[in-house]
Amino acid sequence: MHHGSMPSAFSSLLLPQQGGVRDVAEDDLPGLNVLAVTVQIVTYEGTPRNLYANGRALEALGVSSEQFLAQVPTAGVSENETAKWKKRYQAVQLNKETILERDDVENPDASGGKLTLETVCNPVNLRQSNGEQVSAVMITAWPVRIKAQLAANTTYMTSLLELSPYPLCFFTFDGHLITCNPAAVAVFGKTIWLQSDIFGMEERERRGIQDAGAEVPAEAFNDRFVERTERLGAYEEMMDALSEEGATYEVDLPIKRLIDTGEMVVWYCRVWAQRHKDPFTGSPIIMISHQDVTNLRKVEGELGRMQMLETTEKELMKHDQDVAGSLLVLLGEEWGVANNAPPGAVMGNIQDDSAAWAPGRMPMSQGGRAEAAPVVATTRPAGPDVEEDAAKSNQLHGLRECLDAADSWKFNVFDLESETDGLPLQVLAWHLFVKHDLIKEFNLDHVKLVSFLRHIESGHLENPYHNSTHVADVLQSFHWLVLQGGIRQYVGQFEVLAGIIAAIIHDFEHKGFNNDFLIKTQDEWALDSNDRSPNENHHLSAAFRILRNPECNFIHRMPATQQAALRKLIIDLVLATDMAEHIAIVSKLKTDLQKRLESQDGAELTGPETVPDAMKTLILQGAIKVADIGHLYAAQNVHIRWAERLEEEMWLQGDVEKHRTMKISFLMDRDKPGVTKSQPGFVDFVVRPLFETWVACFPKCKVLVNSLDANYAYWKSKEAPQ
């Protein structure tokens, strides 16, 4: 990957280079703190003295900056070190050469052993703040281990870039292309502007950037005329918006595009930009996503002329009692005995005539709210059937223990899967609707809710990983984040309802293939979604079709405006589970949420009613992302089981790709190491940035990171040489 122009002082740190003395300004030295290397600047001329050390060097030496500057670099050193500094003085400071030193040192890690250390010594002229020029040696120590880690990071991020179905590009801050992924090449491959410009500006527009601050002679004015266009204005606005690392900017622009016929057409492009930092140079770079929104803008124009009509449905309930919601009924017809029911009393089933139902006792949830259906008490002779009922009653007590455990992050969803005879999602979902008092709060139709939950659970395929048990696990994790994780003080009941529904449907009808596979094979889901999050868009559309079914529309009593708001929020949450959105959401959590909570403005957020809707949405998006990978902080035996299931599902996709003579995707080749061999890398580069930001916002979630670290240590131990 080409990284554009590097500051000369930075480039000299990475490789031994010939070509004279580098000029380094003292004011620029703080930028060296971003590097994963130790940097010292020392002069050996006259009385040797230390001139500078970056943060990594001070940390390694265990001294402050003042202590380092007070030390004499040649005092009290060994004969080997004396010979070394004399060589540096002669070869580097006097002869202006660059030298490379390699030493074997003790590995600071607990694993012990030797570590090869590379040290690059470059001649520099340090221009101090008082104007004095000092001839010196810049000493950069580069552990090979760190170099390998950076290389692995680059490889991993490159693979993520290549797998993304969206056109993604990296640009320098002066608007020139660094690199782009295959999706961008497929869309813009023949378009010349992409090779040199973010917004497709022409020469007259770019002069507004190139000539910024420069004096243009009057006689050259006509030739140097700057065309003030929408694109140039957007570029300048973007530069202002991207003032801090992680900042984002979005704009719709008309951009020229060369199509297959050779014709240059104008289309509306939604440009999403985010500021990043080059990991090698520390220089700012811009990540750009381009999306064709020409048709979307036409639709938005039509919608802008439409008026939303608010209607309130007054349909009377056909069933007065809470019969449909019984946990017992959810387990199947004639399943079980209600807690505290009279001996011989049995439950009716959902197919019974409503006129036959009569009030009865219900099992109670914590807090005293009724959670099951009314009991229809009928008597029958004692015998084998009564003994069978007793056994089923015991099983229901096991189910109750599982549901009570749902309030803990140590929850084991496989226990729930066993206790519910393979119906963990609908049972847990009903339990949480009741526990959060959502049915009463929003006047939900509980009969249709049960029908909806049954349809959703039955629509999940028996994939090794993406199945109804995984969805139940995500749902429980989201519930814990609401109940114990600290987000409840910022979101209200409406947001909890949306989050629970989003968790329930977020993988509906998942086929076991990732988005990249669906796009490459031109799957119907990819065609329907125009290659944009095909899995997530299908989960949403298919689930909303179920909800549209009159038998399943449990929200039909809600006002139309509230239904529309609920749908929009659910869509925002489910689309956030696409890993292609991971970096953007983590960045927004840092810039829009973490900074807000840490500022004085955060103290003003005293309850859900004081939190802006956009912030509520962002919190819920972060929560569902944390929940979606919740097995990473589960108990070790549960986590390992999920990791092995994920590995098998990815291998199954690889088997299909191999059968179709396609290129086998990353980590999906059954004949090569799979997911269980790459867990530490996934945690380091994908999971930990999300969790560290999340815990900074919600400290009550620190317990999850502790468990994550324990599982991480397990996988690291598997990497250690035997």
HUJOQUI-V302670 format. One record per helix or strand of 2 or more residues. SS is the DSSP state (hx for helix, st for strand). FROM is the first residue (numbers start at 1). TO is the last residue. If there is no record, write none. Layout:
BEGIN
ss/from/to
SS/FROM/TO
SS/FROM/TO
END
This chain:
BEGIN
ss/from/to
hx/8/14
st/22/25
hx/26/34
st/38/43
st/49/53
hx/55/61
hx/65/70
hx/79/94
st/99/106
st/114/127
st/133/143
hx/144/163
st/167/172
st/177/180
hx/182/188
hx/192/195
hx/203/210
hx/218/220
hx/230/241
st/248/258
st/264/277
st/284/292
hx/294/303
hx/327/330
hx/354/356
hx/384/407
hx/413/419
hx/424/435
hx/438/441
hx/446/458
hx/468/483
hx/493/505
hx/515/520
hx/524/529
hx/534/548
hx/560/575
hx/579/598
hx/600/604
hx/608/610
hx/613/628
hx/630/633
hx/636/659
hx/675/677
hx/679/697
hx/699/719
END
